Amino acid sequence: MEPTAVADTGQILGALGSMAPMLLIFVIFYFIWFMPLRKKQQALDKLIASLEKGQKVVTTGGLHGEVVKVDKDLVVVELAPNVKVRVSRRAIAGLEGSEDEKGS
């Protein structure tokens, strides 16, 4: 091996060694930040898929009401007697009184 090849290898290993802490921080950040968000989104997707008539929901706009009809992409929510709105399933933020709504 030539001395220049050994020096080049040492520089490459030195560069990788200096990047290791940054990679470690990225991996830790991923598990602390993105994994809980992913689990929360999966739980919301499951809730939206299982919406039923009679459930009390909160929309992303902050409207509280009771589900009176569920279609493929739309949900009819009764906000007050004789006041019904059609909202997209994706506009449902959660069930009324659930832990997510309380801010935990």
C-alpha positions as CSV (number, residue, x, y, z in Angstrom):
1,M,0.0,0.0,0.0
2,E,1.2,3.5,-0.7
3,P,1.4,6.1,2.0
4,T,-1.1,8.3,0.2
5,A,-3.7,5.5,0.2
6,V,-3.3,5.0,4.0
7,A,-3.6,8.7,4.5
8,D,-6.8,8.9,2.4
9,T,-8.3,6.0,4.4
10,G,-7.5,7.7,7.6
11,Q,-9.2,10.9,6.4
12,I,-12.3,9.0,5.4
13,L,-12.5,7.2,8.8
14,G,-11.9,10.5,10.5
15,A,-14.8,12.1,8.6
16,L,-17.1,9.2,9.4
17,G,-16.1,9.3,13.0
18,S,-17.0,13.0,13.2
19,M,-20.4,12.3,11.7
20,A,-21.3,9.6,14.2
21,P,-22.5,11.9,16.9
22,M,-24.8,13.7,14.4
23,L,-26.2,10.4,13.2
24,L,-26.8,9.3,16.8
25,I,-28.6,12.5,17.5
26,F,-30.8,12.0,14.4
27,V,-31.7,8.4,15.5
28,I,-32.6,9.5,19.0
29,F,-34.6,12.4,17.7
30,Y,-36.5,10.0,15.4
31,F,-37.5,7.7,18.2
32,I,-38.4,10.5,20.6
33,W,-40.3,12.7,18.1
34,F,-41.6,10.9,15.1
35,M,-42.6,7.5,16.6
36,P,-45.2,8.9,19.0
37,L,-46.6,11.1,16.2
38,R,-46.9,8.0,13.9
39,K,-48.7,6.0,16.6
40,K,-51.1,8.9,17.3
41,Q,-51.9,9.2,13.6
42,Q,-52.5,5.5,13.3
43,A,-54.9,5.7,16.3
44,L,-56.8,8.6,14.6
45,D,-57.0,6.7,11.3
46,K,-58.5,3.7,13.2
47,L,-61.0,6.0,14.9
48,I,-62.0,7.7,11.7
49,A,-62.5,4.3,10.0
50,S,-64.7,3.0,12.8
51,L,-67.0,6.1,13.2
52,E,-70.6,5.1,14.0
53,K,-73.9,6.8,14.4
54,G,-74.4,8.2,17.9
55,Q,-70.8,8.9,18.7
56,K,-70.0,12.4,20.0
57,V,-67.1,13.9,18.1
58,V,-65.0,17.0,17.8
59,T,-64.0,18.4,14.4
60,T,-60.7,20.0,13.6
61,G,-62.6,23.3,13.5
62,G,-63.7,22.8,17.1
63,L,-67.3,21.9,16.5
64,H,-68.8,19.4,19.0
65,G,-71.7,17.2,17.9
66,E,-73.1,13.8,17.5
67,V,-72.7,11.6,14.4
68,V,-76.1,11.0,12.7
69,K,-74.9,9.5,9.4
70,V,-71.7,8.0,8.1
71,D,-71.0,7.8,4.4
72,K,-67.9,6.7,2.5
73,D,-66.1,10.1,2.7
74,L,-68.5,12.3,4.6
75,V,-70.0,12.3,8.1
76,V,-73.2,14.2,9.1
77,V,-72.8,15.7,12.5
78,E,-75.7,17.2,14.5
79,L,-74.5,20.3,16.4
80,A,-77.8,21.2,17.9
81,P,-81.4,20.1,17.4
82,N,-82.2,20.4,13.7
83,V,-78.7,21.8,13.0
84,K,-76.7,19.3,10.9
85,V,-73.4,19.8,9.0
86,R,-71.7,17.5,6.6
87,V,-68.0,17.2,7.2
88,S,-65.2,15.1,5.7
89,R,-64.1,12.1,7.7
90,R,-60.6,13.7,7.8
91,A,-62.2,16.7,9.6
92,I,-62.9,14.6,12.7
93,A,-60.2,15.3,15.3
94,G,-61.4,12.8,17.9
95,L,-64.1,11.7,20.2
96,E,-65.6,14.2,22.7
97,G,-64.1,13.7,26.1
98,S,-61.2,11.6,24.9
99,E,-57.7,12.0,26.4
100,D,-56.4,13.8,23.3
101,E,-59.0,16.5,23.6
102,K,-58.0,17.2,27.2
103,G,-54.4,18.0,26.0
104,S,-52.5,15.0,27.3
